[in-house]
């Protein structure tokens, strides 16, 4: 009798498959790695924009690490899922032993895999540029990495499950640019003009970047930022679970 | 596999309207019907992609909508809409799908049989329609299914490709797999079917062995008479 492989094998295989597909896609690699790397080098060798008090590279690197999470968990995942839905990939895999749950776990693990690669590259380049992270804060940074990934993957699935693939492509890229410029990611919220800082205070992008800056700068846990991230993740996941369509 | 008084609506449209038929175990059932007759909807209910509004579908004794990984491992599916990831290459995709099963079919043998070797290094987005059909069929067969659902498997294939697929499906059925094929092709139904189902406007208008359904006439003339009456 035909039988499935173990759940672990199925999910890991899907994660490997997704990871390979993500890394083979030049456009997604550009958004996930090349652009954040360019942002880091640009911030390191220029004085604009102003990032506030403290060593510039120590403020820049956590912001770029947050940008990596947004790129991989939100922009790349929304676009990939939108087109997988368009081409009925989600439907076909839903009929295999992988199932819909396994598919979602595979996507989440693949996203974490991309993020680990991003963090190694950005962290390595950051260290070469003089970044001095507060290493005891690393476990807290990992908590923010996981919470941020959850929140942004939930937002990606919310977007990808509602709109047509072309709409997902346009909006995911637009949101990435808006969060980069106005979302408290690269320029810390406290260095932004008053009204913008207030708005950024409730955005998941600023919460993730603030949490990483606190963890890797002083080793502190920014509880308010973590709550904002978890709230975005919970609301987005609940809405996505209700609205996600598996086919166009 | 049984479909019993199946109802499935899309707004005011009744895609399946008290549809009843079955596919005998170990044979090849060809489901014929005009566009919009409800063939694809019935198959999608049978593979758990759609939830019936009424009636029941059972595959290997299980409600497909509630199916587990164990059940899905016993069922192979080829969708009309493809489902192949555009950025992947054929052999990598087949290797991934094979890893979802404990005892998958031999990839190189399956790829050789379906001529996939010839385009193994090409990404899916660059494949022709016929090449995608071959790959989708291999994907459906990779788990060694006990029941195989194929939604228009030879659409887009050239005559040689169709004959290759007929031979392969015959071999699969001879091995004990129950095969359900939706098709518009009388040639395909006549070449393969041990059981025929004709549906029109969401209802079954004929079901039985080819001899029962066709008798002394041709399948084509019976089909047009049955589907015209229903329309």
Interface residues (C-beta under 8 A of the other chain):
Chain A: X1 X2 X3 X4 X5 X7 X9 X10 X13 X14 X16 X17 X20 X21 X24 X25 X83 X84 X87 X88 X89 X91 X92 X93 X94 X95 X96 X97 X98 X99 X102 X246 X247
Chain B: X47 X48 X49 X69 X70 X72 X73 X74 X75 X77 X79 X81 X82 X83 X84 X85 X86 X87 X88 X92 X93 X96 X97 X99 X100 X101 X102 X103 X139 X143 X144 X145 X146
